C-alpha cells in the first residue's frame, strides 16, 4: 500500500489518522487541529470499542482484534463524512499493519482520502510523558507495556505514514506540522 498521497482529490472527504504509541500526544494534537481547521471534527474509534464490549462476549486482548471494530470504525468515518462533511481527525494507535490497511482500504474505497500521520516520540520522552500523565494514571502500566510493540511496528509505520517527530514539540507545533501536510 505504501504512503498515501498527501493531498485530497478535489471534492473528496479527508481523514487525518494520527497514529503513534500511547502518550505520543495524538489526542492533544487532534484538539489543536480541530481549533486550527475550520471544518474539522474529531472521531475517536475507542468509543466504537467501548460500545462493542456490551455486545461481543469473545475475549480479546484489544478490541482492535474484533473484525467488527475495524469494520465499524471505517463505516462510522465514512458516515460522518457523508452526513457532516469536513475533515475528520482520528487520534488512534494502530500497531498492526494489516488492521491499518483493512480500515484505510475500506475508507478509501468509498471516496474518502486518508492521510496517515505518525507522531513519533523518542523512548525517554515517551516514558516521561506516560509517567507524568495524571489523566490516564490508571493506565500507566498498560501504556508502558505497549512501547515495545510500538518499537516493533516502527519499520512499517515509517514506510506507510508521514512521520512527525513530536519528541520536543509543543502540541500546537505538532498540529501546525500536520496541517502543513494537508
Phi, psi and omega in degrees: 000319178066189179291141174278148182300153185274348185243132178291144173295147180307128176082005179260157177283158184227132171246132172253108182266109178271110182252166180147164182287170181295124183102000182283346179100021183299311183293318179296317177295322178299316178300319178295318180297320179297323176291328186277323185259121188297333184252017187267151173216160181259141171233118180257107181297348177300327181295329174295317177297318179299319179296313184296333178301338179280345188240333183256125184260349179292124183288140174219157177286335183211135182296345174297340179287344176282122176304327179297324179299312183296317180295318181288328176297312179298313182295319179297316179300314180297316181293323176301317177294317182301321186263334187234345178065195178080184179266129181258122179259122185240102177271101184207130176286125171234111182253357177253119184302318180299321179293317179299313181297320179299312181293310184296320179296320179297319181289312183293335176291351180244029176064035173240121179280145178241129172252112182267114183240125178263123172265105183264137176227131178300152187306311184299316179292322179299312179298318178301315180297315182296316181291333180272348185289115179273340181286316184249034186296334177291342182255011183305309181300315180298317181293317178296325179297338182269358179297319180296319178296323177297314179302319179295327182278345185307318180303312181286326178298317179295328177286323189264343186237160167280130186257130172242122177281106184261011186306313185240020181260144171288154181306320179296324178290322176299313180299319178297321178294320178296313180300324179295332177289338184274000000 
